[in-house]
Structures are given as C-alpha cells and as structure tokens.
Amino acid sequence: MAIRFWEIYEETKEKYKLRILAGKNGMDNVTGWVHMLEDETIINRFSGEELAVTTGMKAGNEGWLLRLVSSMKNAESTGIIINTGMYLKQIPEEVIDWCEAHDFPLLEMPWEISITDLIQDYCMRIMSQMHKERQEALLFERLLRGKEVPEDFLEDIGNRYNLDGTFRIFCLLPKYTAEEKVLFRQSVLKLENVFGLWQNGSKIRFPYFLIEVNDLYILAINDFPEEKAEELICQMKSIFSSFFEKKQLSLGIGPACRGIHNLKQALGRARIAVQMSRQMGRPIVDFNQMGVFGILFSTEDPDILRSYADRLLGPLEEYDKIHYSDQGEGIGYVETLRSYIINDRSLIGVARSTYTHRNTVNYRIQNIKRLLNNELKTSADLFPYQIALCIRDMKL
C-alpha cells in the first residue's frame, strides 16, 4: 500500500507544527514525492501525487496562490504546505475556501520550521515505504502462487488484513506502448486513491494490496462486500477510460475466496475472467457471470475444445464457406443454428431475429438437420451444439 498524506501528517504534525487549513477530505491521497515549489510553470511537469512546499515568495502577485493551488489540483497533486511568516503572513480566505470546496489539502507551517528538514524527512519516508512495498510485493506474489511465506510476515499483515476473511481479485491486463506505460502507471496510482481511511471522505475503505506480476496488475481486496463491487467498477472505468475506449485494457474479476492461503485459487479464477475479456473483446468480465465459459476457459488444453467444435460445426462451416462466403448472401447455417437454439426451436423466432422469411428458415433448418444427421428435437440434441458455438465465440 502506497504511503498517504494523512499518514505522514499524523506522524509529523507536532514536529513541524503543521496545521490543516482546508481539504481534510483529500488527505488520504497517495503521496509519491515532495517538491519545493515557487514557480507554477513547473507544475505541467508533475505526473500526479506530488506534495508541494512553498514559502509563497510570489504571493505578492495578485491571484498567484489561487492559480497555484488550482493548477496543482488539475495536475492531480496531493496537496500543498505553505511556510508562512516571511513572504506570506496570512493565507487568503478565498484560497482556503477554494481548497475546502475542492478537497485539496492546504496546510500551514510556521517560518521557523526548516523546509529542507521537512522535505528530506518526507522523501526518506516515501523511499522507505517504497522499499517496504517491494519486499511485501514479493511475498504477496508467493501467496498468489500458493507458496509458503514466513510466519512473521503473516503476523505483520495480520494487523491490516483479516487473514481468515474473503479476498476478491481484480486483474488488469493492459496493452500499451512504452510511452503509454507511464500513463497507465499514473492511472494505477489514481486507483490506489480510490481506497482510503480518512474519516468523512468518499472512499472505499477495505484492506487491499495492488501489485504487478508479468504485466498483469493484481488488485486483491479483503472482505469486500458484493454491493460495493459495482461502485469500484464504475470508478475503474473512469480512471482507465482512455485505455478501455481504445480497447487496450481487459479487466477480469474473480469470485470471493476465503482465507489468504486460497489466494492462488482466487487469482486463477480472476485470470480465467481476464482471458475471456481479452479473447472475446469484452472490456470487463466477472467470473461469477461467465456461465459455461467459466468451465470452457478453465480447460488447460484448447486443442480439445477446438476439435470438439470442429467435429460438431464442421459440416455447417464447410457449407457456409461454399454458399455464404460473400456477406451479402445473408445469414449462414452456423448463425441460423445459433438463432434456432436461442429461440428454443421456434421458426417464427428465428425468422424475426434474422429478418428472414419463415419458409426460408424452415428450408435451412431442414438442411441443417440433414447435414448434422441430427433431428435437433430436444434440448439434449441442441446442447452439444450450444457448447460448440460457445467454443467458437472464445476465438481460440
């Protein structure tokens, strides 16, 4: 878990005599680094999650401080600490009001406190947290692979997680260029900001971990209620909107599995969902809603599935190649069979859904029965072909 502004603040507020003036509800945002900031022109180089410290040297310029905090908010920065007393005796009320209205943390620190000491201290804390996260990520990866981890690690994380509770995994599988990878990782940081502990904020408040394993981003949430899933999915759609729109991101959601030692099972099912998402071009797939695809995508040998579909649908596919290779010729026999199954053997239903005359539909169905050597009278007759069509939809 990335370090958050409120954590650093709580640990250092007395040492640096910090006082929150506005934006308390934004204090649980991730803090990626700390910068000295006296010129707003460098904000366009911020990548998000930066905390700034300023003396307000240019505060004599009318509206400068308001423009500064507004630009930082637009750059998705974490917040700002103002070292008051020399260049800025008092922070304007309009700036305080704006920060409060936009949940942008605005803190005050007296002039006698050293900015250098604070920045050095905060950066060391951030680097220490990053090192701890890397070590934890390796151990969480072992748990995800079903391997043993040291008991002291379990004791440590037992203070943050309910180890006997449920874990639900969300798998993100992106496709990006080297340049887009930077943007994606910035979006991942925004995803972390969805989770928080600061009271009175509008955050999802459940223990989680988020790690990257072989280009797969794995978000595991502890004791996550089903009714909260849709809220999180909506936020993920917004955060990664550009990647979803360009079909560069697949999201697979696994079912809740009980106990931290069952993370391997939880990940396995989430990966099945993300595989369906990628192969079938569906941006988001929930394992709980996969139906028969949950079984089919769990098959380790895809050749078995392909040969099954070839055997059942082969005669119709060969017929379609000869008679319906031109899309202008109308719906082929494979899709007619699909509609026949969906419409529960109703010729009228097939005619309506395929915009085809009923007599034509009847003629095609009789030919399909002949080609398949199957009367297709019962659900038992149709079920194998329904499975075969699902296999074709998998695009193996």
C-alpha positions as CSV (number, residue, x, y, z in Angstrom):
1,M,0.0,0.0,0.0
2,A,1.4,3.4,-1.0
3,I,2.0,6.0,1.7
4,R,-0.7,8.5,2.1
5,F,-0.5,12.2,3.1
6,W,-2.6,11.7,6.2
7,E,-0.1,9.0,7.5
8,I,2.9,11.4,7.1
9,Y,0.9,14.2,8.6
10,E,-0.2,12.3,11.7
11,E,3.4,11.2,12.3
12,T,5.0,14.6,11.8
13,K,2.3,17.3,12.6
14,E,3.8,18.1,16.0
15,K,7.4,18.0,14.9
16,Y,6.8,20.5,12.1
17,K,3.9,22.3,13.7
18,L,1.6,21.6,10.8
19,R,-2.0,22.8,10.7
20,I,-4.7,21.8,8.3
21,L,-6.5,24.8,6.9
22,A,-8.6,23.1,4.3
23,G,-9.1,20.0,2.2
24,K,-9.1,17.4,5.0
25,N,-11.2,15.0,3.0
26,G,-8.3,14.8,0.4
27,M,-5.7,13.9,2.9
28,D,-5.8,10.1,2.2
29,N,-4.4,10.6,-1.3
30,V,-1.2,8.8,-2.2
31,T,2.0,10.9,-1.9
32,G,4.6,10.0,-4.5
33,W,7.2,12.7,-3.9
34,V,7.8,16.1,-2.3
35,H,8.9,19.2,-4.2
36,M,9.9,22.7,-3.3
37,L,7.6,24.9,-5.4
38,E,7.9,28.7,-6.0
39,D,7.0,28.9,-9.7
40,E,3.8,27.4,-11.1
41,T,5.2,26.9,-14.5
42,I,6.9,23.6,-13.5
43,I,3.5,22.1,-12.5
44,N,3.0,20.9,-16.1
45,R,5.9,18.5,-15.4
46,F,4.1,16.9,-12.5
47,S,2.8,13.4,-13.1
48,G,0.4,13.3,-10.2
49,E,0.7,12.5,-6.4
50,E,3.2,15.3,-5.8
51,L,3.2,17.2,-2.5
52,A,4.5,20.7,-2.7
53,V,6.1,23.0,-0.1
54,T,6.2,26.7,-0.8
55,T,7.2,29.9,1.0
56,G,4.8,31.9,-1.1
57,M,7.6,34.1,-2.5
58,K,5.4,35.3,-5.4
59,A,2.3,35.7,-3.2
60,G,2.5,39.5,-3.8
61,N,1.3,38.9,-7.3
62,E,-2.5,39.2,-7.3
63,G,-4.2,35.8,-7.5
64,W,-0.9,33.9,-7.7
65,L,-1.6,31.5,-4.8
66,L,-5.1,30.7,-6.1
67,R,-3.8,29.9,-9.5
68,L,-1.1,27.8,-7.9
69,V,-3.4,25.5,-6.0
70,S,-5.8,25.3,-8.9
71,S,-3.0,24.2,-11.2
72,M,-1.9,21.6,-8.7
73,K,-5.4,20.2,-8.3
74,N,-5.7,20.0,-12.1
75,A,-2.3,18.1,-12.1
76,E,-3.8,15.7,-9.5
77,S,-1.2,16.7,-7.0
78,T,-1.5,15.5,-3.4
79,G,-1.6,18.9,-1.6
80,I,0.5,21.9,-0.5
81,I,2.2,23.0,2.6
82,I,2.8,26.8,2.9
83,N,5.7,28.1,5.0
84,T,4.1,31.3,6.4
85,G,5.7,34.2,8.1
86,M,8.2,35.8,5.7
87,Y,6.6,36.3,2.3
88,L,3.1,35.3,3.2
89,K,1.8,36.4,6.6
90,Q,-1.7,35.1,6.2
91,I,-3.3,32.8,3.6
92,P,-6.1,34.5,1.8
93,E,-9.6,33.3,2.7
94,E,-10.5,32.8,-1.0
95,V,-7.7,30.3,-1.3
96,I,-8.8,28.4,1.9
97,D,-12.4,28.4,0.7
98,W,-11.4,27.1,-2.8
99,C,-9.2,24.3,-1.3
100,E,-12.0,23.2,1.1
101,A,-14.6,23.2,-1.8
102,H,-12.3,21.0,-3.9
103,D,-10.9,18.7,-1.2
104,F,-7.4,19.9,-1.9
105,P,-5.2,19.7,1.3
106,L,-3.9,23.1,2.3
107,L,-1.5,23.1,5.3
108,E,0.3,25.8,7.1
109,M,3.8,25.6,8.7
110,P,5.4,28.4,10.6
111,W,8.5,30.2,9.2
112,E,10.9,29.0,11.9
113,I,10.5,25.4,10.8
114,S,13.1,24.3,8.2
115,I,11.6,23.4,4.8
116,T,14.8,21.5,4.0
117,D,14.3,19.2,7.0
118,L,10.7,18.6,6.2
119,I,11.3,17.7,2.5
120,Q,14.3,15.4,3.4
121,D,12.2,13.7,6.1
122,Y,9.2,13.2,3.9
123,C,11.2,11.9,0.9
124,M,13.0,9.4,3.2
125,R,9.7,8.2,4.5
126,I,8.4,7.8,0.9
127,M,11.5,5.8,-0.1
128,S,11.3,3.7,3.0
129,Q,7.7,2.9,2.2
130,M,8.6,2.1,-1.5
131,H,11.3,-0.4,-0.3
132,K,8.8,-2.0,2.1
133,E,6.2,-2.3,-0.7
134,R,8.7,-4.0,-3.0
135,Q,9.5,-6.5,-0.2
136,E,5.9,-7.1,0.6
137,A,5.0,-7.5,-3.1
138,L,7.4,-10.4,-3.4
139,L,5.8,-12.1,-0.5
140,F,2.3,-11.4,-1.7
141,E,3.3,-12.9,-5.1
142,R,4.4,-16.1,-3.3
143,L,1.0,-16.3,-1.7
144,L,-0.6,-15.8,-5.1
145,R,1.4,-18.7,-6.4
146,G,0.4,-20.9,-3.5
147,K,3.8,-20.9,-1.9
148,E,4.8,-20.6,1.8
149,V,5.8,-17.3,3.3
150,P,7.5,-16.5,6.7
151,E,5.2,-16.6,9.7
152,D,6.4,-13.1,10.8
153,F,5.1,-11.7,7.5
154,L,1.7,-13.2,8.2
155,E,1.8,-11.8,11.7
156,D,2.7,-8.4,10.4
157,I,0.0,-8.2,7.8
158,G,-2.5,-9.7,10.2
159,N,-2.7,-6.3,11.7
160,R,-4.1,-4.9,8.4
161,Y,-6.0,-7.8,6.9
162,N,-8.5,-10.4,8.1
163,L,-6.4,-13.4,7.0
164,D,-9.3,-15.8,7.5
165,G,-11.7,-13.4,5.7
166,T,-12.5,-13.3,2.0
167,F,-10.3,-12.0,-0.8
168,R,-11.6,-10.8,-4.2
169,I,-9.2,-10.2,-7.0
170,F,-9.4,-7.8,-9.9
171,C,-7.0,-8.5,-12.7
172,L,-6.0,-5.7,-15.1
173,L,-4.3,-6.8,-18.4
174,P,-3.2,-3.8,-20.4
175,K,-1.7,-3.4,-23.9
176,Y,0.4,-0.3,-24.3
177,T,3.5,1.3,-25.8
178,A,6.4,2.4,-23.8
179,E,5.0,5.9,-23.6
180,E,1.6,4.7,-22.7
181,K,3.0,2.5,-19.9
182,V,3.9,5.7,-17.9
183,L,0.3,6.9,-18.3
184,F,-1.1,3.6,-17.3
185,R,1.0,3.5,-14.1
186,Q,-0.2,7.0,-13.3
187,S,-3.7,5.7,-13.6
188,V,-2.8,2.8,-11.3
189,L,-1.8,5.4,-8.6
190,K,-5.2,7.0,-9.1
191,L,-6.8,3.7,-8.5
192,E,-5.0,3.5,-5.2
193,N,-6.5,6.8,-4.3
194,V,-9.9,5.2,-4.5
195,F,-9.0,3.4,-1.3
196,G,-8.6,5.4,1.9
197,L,-9.1,5.6,5.6
198,W,-9.5,9.3,6.3
199,Q,-12.9,9.8,8.0
200,N,-15.7,11.7,6.3
201,G,-14.2,11.2,2.8
202,S,-15.9,9.3,0.0
203,K,-13.5,6.4,-0.3
204,I,-13.7,2.6,-0.5
205,R,-12.5,1.6,2.9
206,F,-11.3,-2.0,2.8
207,P,-7.8,-3.5,3.2
208,Y,-6.2,-4.2,-0.2
209,F,-2.9,-4.8,-2.0
210,L,-2.0,-4.0,-5.5
211,I,1.0,-5.5,-7.3
212,E,2.3,-6.0,-10.8
213,V,3.2,-9.5,-11.9
214,N,4.4,-10.0,-15.5
215,D,2.4,-7.1,-16.9
216,L,-0.7,-8.2,-15.0
217,Y,-1.8,-5.8,-12.4
218,I,-3.5,-7.6,-9.5
219,L,-5.7,-5.8,-7.0
220,A,-6.8,-8.0,-4.1
221,I,-9.4,-6.7,-1.7
222,N,-10.1,-8.1,1.8
223,D,-13.7,-8.7,3.0
224,F,-15.1,-6.7,0.1
225,P,-19.0,-6.6,0.0
226,E,-20.6,-7.6,-3.2
227,E,-22.8,-4.5,-3.2
228,K,-19.6,-2.4,-3.4
229,A,-18.2,-4.1,-6.5
230,E,-20.3,-2.0,-9.0
231,E,-19.1,1.2,-7.3
232,L,-15.5,0.2,-7.7
233,I,-16.0,-1.0,-11.3
234,C,-17.5,2.4,-12.2
235,Q,-14.5,4.2,-10.7
236,M,-12.1,1.9,-12.6
237,K,-14.0,2.6,-15.9
238,S,-13.5,6.3,-15.2
239,I,-9.8,6.1,-14.2
240,F,-8.8,3.9,-17.1
241,S,-11.3,5.3,-19.6
242,S,-8.8,6.1,-22.3
243,F,-7.5,2.5,-22.2
244,F,-10.9,1.0,-22.2
245,E,-12.0,3.2,-25.1
246,K,-9.0,2.2,-27.2
247,K,-9.6,-1.5,-26.3
248,Q,-6.2,-1.6,-24.7
249,L,-7.4,-2.9,-21.3
250,S,-9.0,-6.1,-20.1
251,L,-10.5,-6.4,-16.6
252,G,-11.2,-9.8,-15.1
253,I,-13.0,-10.1,-11.7
254,G,-12.7,-13.3,-9.6
255,P,-15.2,-14.6,-7.1
256,A,-14.6,-14.1,-3.3
257,C,-12.4,-16.9,-1.9
258,R,-12.0,-17.4,1.8
259,G,-8.6,-17.3,3.5
260,I,-5.3,-15.7,2.5
261,H,-3.9,-19.2,1.7
262,N,-6.5,-19.5,-1.0
263,L,-5.2,-16.5,-3.0
264,K,-3.9,-18.8,-5.7
265,Q,-7.4,-20.1,-6.3
266,A,-8.8,-16.5,-6.3
267,L,-6.2,-15.4,-8.8
268,G,-6.7,-18.4,-11.0
269,R,-10.4,-17.6,-11.5
270,A,-9.7,-13.9,-12.0
271,R,-7.2,-14.8,-14.7
272,I,-9.8,-17.0,-16.4
273,A,-12.1,-14.0,-16.5
274,V,-9.4,-11.7,-17.9
275,Q,-8.6,-14.3,-20.5
276,M,-12.2,-14.3,-21.7
277,S,-12.1,-10.5,-21.6
278,R,-9.1,-10.4,-23.9
279,Q,-10.0,-13.1,-26.3
280,M,-13.7,-12.2,-26.7
281,G,-13.2,-8.5,-26.8
282,R,-15.3,-7.8,-23.7
283,P,-13.7,-5.0,-21.6
284,I,-14.9,-6.4,-18.2
285,V,-15.7,-9.9,-17.3
286,D,-16.9,-11.2,-13.9
287,F,-16.1,-14.9,-13.3
288,N,-19.4,-15.2,-11.4
289,Q,-21.3,-14.2,-14.6
290,M,-19.3,-16.3,-17.1
291,G,-21.7,-19.3,-17.0
292,V,-20.4,-22.2,-19.2
293,F,-17.5,-20.0,-20.3
294,G,-16.1,-20.3,-16.8
295,I,-15.7,-24.1,-17.4
296,L,-14.5,-23.8,-21.0
297,F,-11.8,-21.2,-20.3
298,S,-10.6,-23.3,-17.4
299,T,-9.7,-26.1,-19.8
300,E,-5.9,-26.3,-20.0
301,D,-5.8,-27.9,-23.4
302,P,-7.5,-25.6,-26.0
303,D,-7.0,-28.2,-28.7
304,I,-9.6,-30.4,-27.0
305,L,-12.1,-27.6,-27.3
306,R,-11.2,-26.7,-30.9
307,S,-11.5,-30.4,-32.1
308,Y,-14.9,-30.7,-30.3
309,A,-16.2,-27.6,-32.1
310,D,-14.7,-28.7,-35.4
311,R,-16.4,-32.1,-35.2
312,L,-19.9,-30.7,-34.4
313,L,-19.9,-27.5,-36.5
314,G,-17.5,-28.6,-39.3
315,P,-20.3,-29.7,-41.8
316,L,-22.1,-26.3,-41.4
317,E,-18.9,-24.3,-41.6
318,E,-17.9,-26.0,-44.8
319,Y,-21.3,-25.4,-46.3
320,D,-21.2,-21.7,-45.3
321,K,-17.7,-21.4,-47.0
322,I,-19.2,-22.5,-50.3
323,H,-22.6,-20.8,-50.2
324,Y,-22.2,-17.9,-47.8
325,S,-18.7,-16.7,-48.3
326,D,-20.0,-13.4,-49.5
327,Q,-21.5,-11.5,-46.6
328,G,-24.1,-10.1,-49.0
329,E,-25.6,-13.6,-49.4
330,G,-27.3,-13.4,-46.0
331,I,-27.0,-15.3,-42.7
332,G,-25.3,-18.7,-42.9
333,Y,-26.2,-22.1,-41.5
334,V,-24.0,-21.7,-38.4
335,E,-25.7,-18.5,-37.3
336,T,-29.1,-19.9,-38.2
337,L,-28.4,-22.8,-35.9
338,R,-27.4,-20.4,-33.2
339,S,-30.6,-18.5,-33.6
340,Y,-32.6,-21.7,-33.6
341,I,-31.0,-22.6,-30.2
342,I,-31.5,-19.1,-28.7
343,N,-35.2,-19.1,-29.8
344,D,-35.9,-22.5,-28.4
345,R,-36.5,-24.2,-31.8
346,S,-39.1,-21.6,-32.8
347,L,-39.1,-21.0,-36.5
348,I,-41.0,-17.7,-36.1
349,G,-38.5,-16.6,-33.5
350,V,-35.6,-17.3,-35.9
351,A,-37.4,-15.6,-38.7
352,R,-37.9,-12.4,-36.6
353,S,-34.3,-12.3,-35.2
354,T,-32.6,-13.0,-38.5
355,Y,-35.0,-10.9,-40.7
356,T,-35.7,-13.9,-42.9
357,H,-38.9,-15.3,-44.3
358,R,-40.3,-18.3,-42.2
359,N,-40.3,-20.6,-45.2
360,T,-36.6,-19.8,-45.9
361,V,-35.9,-20.5,-42.2
362,N,-37.7,-23.8,-42.4
363,Y,-35.8,-24.8,-45.5
364,R,-32.5,-24.0,-43.9
365,I,-33.3,-25.9,-40.6
366,Q,-34.2,-29.0,-42.6
367,N,-30.9,-28.8,-44.4
368,I,-29.0,-28.2,-41.2
369,K,-30.6,-31.4,-39.7
370,R,-29.6,-33.3,-42.8
371,L,-26.0,-32.1,-42.7
372,L,-25.7,-32.8,-39.0
373,N,-27.6,-36.1,-39.2
374,N,-29.5,-34.9,-36.1
375,E,-33.2,-34.1,-35.8
376,L,-32.5,-31.3,-33.2
377,K,-35.8,-32.0,-31.5
378,T,-34.8,-31.9,-27.8
379,S,-32.6,-29.8,-25.5
380,A,-30.3,-32.8,-25.3
381,D,-29.9,-32.7,-29.1
382,L,-29.1,-29.0,-29.1
383,F,-26.9,-28.7,-26.0
384,P,-23.7,-30.1,-27.6
385,Y,-24.1,-27.5,-30.5
386,Q,-24.6,-24.7,-28.0
387,I,-21.3,-25.7,-26.3
388,A,-19.6,-25.8,-29.7
389,L,-20.9,-22.3,-30.6
390,C,-19.6,-21.0,-27.2
391,I,-16.2,-22.5,-28.1
392,R,-16.2,-20.7,-31.4
393,D,-17.0,-17.5,-29.5
394,M,-13.9,-18.0,-27.5
395,K,-11.8,-17.3,-30.7
396,L,-9.3,-20.0,-29.8
